[in-house]
């Protein structure tokens, strides 16, 4: 929901970015924003259920273990950071107003762009 004009939409995709600085012991997490079609205000996306939050935190922990400690999950075949094909959202995605898409970090925007080319 846009907190400026009150327009409501159901987001079909949210990009979560995390960075870590080993030297100062900081992990930063950003949930990218989506622009409102009515007033164009950038609205914060969010993870709506416990399963999505758990999936995101599991991915982050696996990334930290591999990058900083050299520990790889032997069960991981390189696809655990992406949703299963049957769970992939096919709903609309406003690429023009996607903050992550403008940064080049939105996987959904990349898929849409490939389809157009």
C-alpha positions in Angstrom: 0.0 0.0 0.0 1.2 3.5 -0.8 1.5 5.5 2.4 1.2 8.8 0.5 -1.9 8.3 -1.6 -3.5 5.1 -0.2 -3.4 3.1 -3.5 -3.2 -0.7 -2.9 -1.6 -3.3 -5.1 -0.5 -6.9 -4.6 3.2 -7.1 -5.3 4.1 -10.3 -7.0 7.9 -10.0 -6.5 10.2 -8.5 -3.9 14.0 -8.3 -4.1 16.1 -8.5 -0.9 19.7 -7.4 -1.0 22.3 -8.0 1.7 25.9 -6.9 2.1 28.4 -7.8 4.7 31.6 -6.1 5.9 33.8 -8.7 7.6 36.3 -6.1 8.8 33.8 -4.2 10.9 31.3 -7.0 11.5 28.2 -5.5 9.9 25.5 -7.2 7.8 23.1 -4.9 6.0 19.7 -6.1 4.6 17.6 -4.0 2.2 14.2 -4.8 0.9 14.0 -2.9 -2.3 11.2 -0.4 -3.0 8.5 -0.2 -5.7 7.1 3.0 -7.1 3.4 3.7 -6.8 1.6 4.0 -10.2 -0.7 6.7 -8.9 1.7 9.1 -7.2 5.1 7.5 -8.0 6.2 7.5 -4.3 8.7 4.8 -3.5 7.0 2.3 -1.2 8.9 -0.2 0.9 8.3 -3.9 0.0 8.0 -6.5 2.7 8.1 -10.2 3.3 4.6 -11.2 4.1 4.9 -14.6 5.8 7.1 -16.6 8.1 8.1 -19.0 5.2 9.5 -16.1 3.1 11.4 -14.6 6.0 12.9 -18.0 6.9 13.9 -18.6 3.2 15.6 -15.2 3.0 17.5 -15.7 6.3 18.6 -19.2 5.3 20.0 -17.9 2.0 21.8 -15.1 3.9 23.3 -17.5 6.4 24.5 -19.9 3.7 26.0 -16.9 1.8 27.9 -15.7 4.9 29.1 -19.2 5.7 30.5 -19.7 2.2 31.9 -16.2 1.6 33.5 -15.5 5.0 34.2 -19.0 6.4 34.6 -21.1 3.2 31.9 -23.5 4.4 29.8 -24.8 1.5 26.4 -26.6 1.9 27.1 -29.9 0.2 23.4 -30.4 -0.4 23.3 -27.0 -2.3 23.5 -27.5 -6.0 23.5 -23.8 -6.7 19.7 -23.3 -7.0 18.7 -22.9 -3.4 18.7 -19.1 -3.7 16.0 -19.2 -6.3 12.4 -20.2 -5.9 11.1 -23.5 -7.4 9.8 -23.0 -11.0 6.3 -24.0 -9.8 6.5 -21.4 -7.0 7.8 -18.6 -9.4 5.5 -15.6 -9.5 3.9 -15.1 -12.9 2.0 -12.0 -11.7 2.5 -8.5 -13.0 5.7 -6.7 -12.3 6.1 -2.9 -12.8 9.7 -2.9 -14.1 9.6 0.9 -14.7 9.1 1.6 -11.0 11.2 -1.2 -9.6 14.1 0.1 -7.5 16.1 -3.1 -7.8 15.5 -3.2 -11.5 17.0 0.2 -11.9 20.1 -1.1 -10.0 20.3 -4.2 -12.1 19.6 -6.5 -9.1 16.0 -7.6 -9.8 15.8 -11.1 -11.3 12.2 -10.6 -12.4 13.2 -7.4 -14.4 16.0 -9.4 -16.1 13.6 -12.2 -17.0 11.1 -9.7 -18.5 13.9 -7.9 -20.4 15.1 -11.2 -21.9 11.6 -12.0 -23.1 11.3 -8.7 -24.8 14.6 -9.1 -26.7 
